[in-house]
Each structure stands twice: as C-alpha cells, then as structure tokens.
Amino acid sequence: MATTTPSTAYSRDLGDELRRLRETSTNLSGAALAMRLGWDPSKVSTIEHGKYARARSTWCST
C-alpha cells in the first residue's frame, strides 16, 4: 500500500536525484513520465518531493 509521509532529508535527496535523472536523461516532464508509466501525475510529484513511501517489494522484483 502506498502512503504519503513527511519527507526526510534522505527522501528529498533521492527525489531530487530522480527528478534530475528524469530531466537530463529523458527530457520528459513529470506529467509525460506519469503517462508513460500509467501513473497519476501527482504520484511522480510526490515521489520527487520525497513524500512517497512504499514497501520495498513493490519497487523491486527479486
């Protein structure tokens, strides 16, 4: 289950890095990335602002 949580320094740094990679590597806007992933645009924004928490098992498959 996904939840919105208060951001931490680590989650903000991670979000900043993800935003930088999105902008420099893909030239996609947050909305365009969300569309490609089948996500709501607010999900990309929430992740990039470090306020998205999700179980590790849903981010990575082993």
GROMACS elastic network, one bead per residue, 0.5 to 0.9 nm:
[ bonds ]
;  ai    aj funct       b0    kb
    1    53     6  0.86981   500
    1    54     6  0.64562   500
    1    55     6  0.72109   500
    1    58     6  0.87473   500
    2    52     6  0.71571   500
    2    53     6  0.59869   500
    2    55     6  0.76202   500
    3    51     6  0.82968   500
    3    52     6  0.61257   500
    3    53     6  0.54883   500
    3    54     6  0.67087   500
    4     7     6  0.87964   500
    4    46     6  0.76324   500
    4    51     6  0.53787   500
    4    53     6  0.62043   500
    4    54     6  0.89319   500
    5     8     6  0.89535   500
    5    50     6  0.82735   500
    5    52     6  0.60599   500
    5    53     6  0.64153   500
    6    50     6  0.78892   500
    6    51     6  0.56374   500
    6    52     6  0.84179   500
    7    10     6  0.80897   500
    7    11     6  0.59837   500
    7    12     6  0.63133   500
    7    49     6  0.73586   500
    7    50     6  0.50457   500
    7    52     6  0.80000   500
    8    11     6  0.51470   500
    8    12     6  0.60691   500
    8    13     6  0.84747   500
    8    50     6  0.69441   500
    8    51     6  0.80379   500
    9    12     6  0.51903   500
    9    13     6  0.61137   500
    9    14     6  0.85991   500
    9    50     6  0.82570   500
   10    13     6  0.51131   500
   10    14     6  0.61356   500
   10    15     6  0.85391   500
   10    50     6  0.79350   500
   11    14     6  0.50206   500
   11    15     6  0.60283   500
   11    16     6  0.85021   500
   11    47     6  0.83412   500
   11    48     6  0.84396   500
   11    49     6  0.76910   500
   11    51     6  0.71339   500
   11    52     6  0.82967   500
   12    16     6  0.60371   500
   12    17     6  0.85699   500
   12    47     6  0.86574   500
   12    48     6  0.71758   500
   12    49     6  0.57536   500
   12    51     6  0.78037   500
   13    16     6  0.50322   500
   13    17     6  0.62243   500
   13    18     6  0.86417   500
   13    48     6  0.88481   500
   13    49     6  0.87693   500
   13    50     6  0.75526   500
   14    17     6  0.51064   500
   14    18     6  0.61726   500
   14    19     6  0.86037   500
   14    47     6  0.86778   500
   14    48     6  0.75295   500
   14    49     6  0.87579   500
   14    50     6  0.70066   500
   15    18     6  0.50442   500
   15    19     6  0.61054   500
   15    20     6  0.85290   500
   15    45     6  0.88968   500
   15    46     6  0.86183   500
   15    47     6  0.59093   500
   15    49     6  0.55659   500
   15    50     6  0.52130   500
   15    51     6  0.86974   500
   16    19     6  0.51288   500
   16    20     6  0.61288   500
   16    21     6  0.86324   500
   16    48     6  0.60349   500
   16    49     6  0.73006   500
   16    50     6  0.81171   500
   17    20     6  0.50085   500
   17    21     6  0.61342   500
   17    22     6  0.85248   500
   17    48     6  0.81928   500
   18    21     6  0.51304   500
   18    22     6  0.60983   500
   18    23     6  0.86125   500
   18    47     6  0.84663   500
   18    48     6  0.65123   500
   19    22     6  0.50343   500
   19    23     6  0.61163   500
   19    24     6  0.85389   500
   19    30     6  0.82972   500
   19    44     6  0.89779   500
   19    48     6  0.59598   500
   20    23     6  0.52207   500
   20    24     6  0.60093   500
   20    25     6  0.81279   500
   21    24     6  0.52681   500
   21    25     6  0.54316   500
   21    26     6  0.74439   500
   21    27     6  0.89686   500
   22    25     6  0.55705   500
   22    26     6  0.53309   500
   22    27     6  0.65026   500
   22    28     6  0.64235   500
   22    29     6  0.77975   500
   22    30     6  0.80114   500
   22    33     6  0.81298   500
   23    26     6  0.58418   500
   23    28     6  0.60909   500
   23    29     6  0.71132   500
   23    30     6  0.86683   500
   24    27     6  0.58141   500
   24    28     6  0.86251   500
   25    28     6  0.84028   500
   26    29     6  0.86411   500
   26    33     6  0.87571   500
   28    31     6  0.78683   500
   28    32     6  0.56695   500
   28    33     6  0.59085   500
   29    32     6  0.50788   500
   29    33     6  0.62055   500
   29    34     6  0.85421   500
   30    33     6  0.51775   500
   30    34     6  0.61510   500
   30    35     6  0.86534   500
   30    41     6  0.65118   500
   30    42     6  0.86594   500
   30    44     6  0.60787   500
   30    45     6  0.69142   500
   31    34     6  0.50431   500
   31    35     6  0.61869   500
   31    36     6  0.87271   500
   31    39     6  0.88798   500
   31    40     6  0.79623   500
   31    42     6  0.82462   500
   31    44     6  0.76737   500
   31    45     6  0.87549   500
   32    35     6  0.50786   500
   32    36     6  0.63323   500
   32    37     6  0.87111   500
   32    41     6  0.80913   500
   33    36     6  0.51369   500
   33    37     6  0.62308   500
   33    38     6  0.85184   500
   33    39     6  0.82576   500
   33    41     6  0.79876   500
   33    44     6  0.77533   500
   34    37     6  0.50907   500
   34    38     6  0.58933   500
   34    40     6  0.59262   500
   34    41     6  0.51327   500
   34    42     6  0.83364   500
   34    43     6  0.75692   500
   34    44     6  0.63078   500
   35    38     6  0.50436   500
   35    39     6  0.60375   500
   35    40     6  0.73217   500
   35    41     6  0.73795   500
   36    39     6  0.76917   500
   37    40     6  0.88118   500
   39    42     6  0.81720   500
   39    43     6  0.65854   500
   39    44     6  0.77104   500
   40    43     6  0.55564   500
   40    44     6  0.74627   500
   41    44     6  0.55112   500
   41    45     6  0.66110   500
   41    46     6  0.87840   500
   42    45     6  0.50062   500
   42    46     6  0.59751   500
   42    47     6  0.85621   500
   43    46     6  0.50608   500
   43    47     6  0.61676   500
   43    48     6  0.85495   500
   43    52     6  0.78890   500
   44    47     6  0.51997   500
   44    48     6  0.60991   500
   44    49     6  0.85707   500
   45    48     6  0.50997   500
   45    49     6  0.60963   500
   45    50     6  0.86641   500
   45    51     6  0.88321   500
   46    49     6  0.51687   500
   46    50     6  0.63718   500
   46    51     6  0.53672   500
   46    52     6  0.56810   500
   47    50     6  0.51642   500
   47    51     6  0.58709   500
   47    53     6  0.81794   500
   48    51     6  0.76926   500
   48    52     6  0.83163   500
   49    52     6  0.79581   500
   50    53     6  0.83541   500
   54    57     6  0.83071   500
   54    58     6  0.68862   500
   54    59     6  0.73977   500
   55    58     6  0.56498   500
   55    59     6  0.70735   500
   56    59     6  0.52630   500
   56    60     6  0.63208   500
   56    61     6  0.88256   500
   57    60     6  0.54535   500
   57    61     6  0.63533   500
   57    62     6  0.81698   500
   58    61     6  0.71151   500
